Amino acid sequence: MKVDSLAQLGWSDDWARAFEPVAGPSVVPGRVVLEHNHVYRVLTADGERLAETSGRLKHHAASRRELPVVGDWVSVGQDDSGARIQIRAVLPRRTSFSRKAAGRETEEQVVAANIDVVFIVFGLDGPVKPKSIDRYLVVARASGATPVVVLNKADLCGSLAAELDVAVTAAGRVPVLAVSTMAPPGVLPLETHLGFGRTAALIGPSGAGKSSVINALLGHELLATGAVRDWDARGRHTSVHRQLVVRPSGGVFIDTPGMRELALWDTDAVTDTFEDLQALATGCRFRDCRHEREPGCAVKAAVEAGHVDASRVESYSKLRVEQDLVERKRAERALIDAKRQQGRAGAKTMREFHRDRDRRDS
């Protein structure tokens, strides 16, 4: 893969200034396009390079979030022996799409970085699920990028207007676009959010057609696609790695595998996603009202009056419970890490004390 200039990938004067502190002889900027088993493909002005993180970068990384991910701008150069290409530094991210890492560990997993717009793709070969839209919107808003809900496979939907209404109600002020890779309107509605140097990430459940959408926008079949299984309507993971794809007409896409587990990490976005309920909540009798069994709840009154769908409040309550759990686990993890850091500092102090004493005694 090669580009005419880094500007095609989003490089700008601001990124050039951010690169100055890590610049050096034979060190060049590049953007991570793929990561697999700790080996990275980095696209530079001279073409694509295979690289691995330097030992110094690994040593100083406080957590996984400080290591390179797809979409990062990095500095790359040869190691001291000149035998290998290394990523020396990760430039400060403008935006990042994160989730809680899968499993029991309370750790952030950065999925992609430096995104301008997040297309949240759902397939219209089944009914729209407002709760799924809510969850993806929370995570997308937390990234700092602009979210857009995309309803793909519009040609397979016999009640498009009704499904659009459901999605628009769930999305609030976030744009909702219906597209199809097989029939009109095609993917043309997405063009207004794209452009030279802009980065779009596509997220959503398996089988939603993210790779097909990218292929349609590229104008040729680049990414593998697969059919949805007939017996359970579940999609196959045709994308198995996050990767950055360059569009000849300008701009880039980040394709992500379908995520079966999308756990919250940055929980502040829950409030932003349910702005309508937050506005109603100002009329509740209690400031900490959870809109469940409390008297004088303005949100429950709006539901009873038919102004708010009860399922939306249910979705909000579920995400609030998850938010509280994540916040508690993050606080516990921070305490454990602080104690571990204190222990290391104490052990280092004792080693230095004994070393100095041995020197005096000798």
Secondary structure, DSSP 8 states (H G I E B T S, - for coil): ---S-GGGGT--HHHHHHHGGG--TT-EEEEEEEEETTEEEEEETTEEEEEEE-HHHHHH-SSGGGS--TT-EEEEEE-TTSSSEEEEEE---S-EEEEE-SSS---EEEEEES-SEEEEEEETTS---HHHHHHHHHHHHHTTSEEEEEEE-GGG-S-HHHHHHHHHHHHTTS-EEE--SSSTTTTGGGGGG--TT-EEEEE--TTS-HHHHHHHHHTS--S------TTT--------S-EEEE-TTS-EEEE----S--B-S-TTHHHHHTHHHHHHHTTSSSTT--SSS-TT-HHHHHHHTTSS-HHHHHHHHHHHHHHHHHHHHHHHHHHHHHHHHHHHHHHHHHHHHHHHHHHHH-
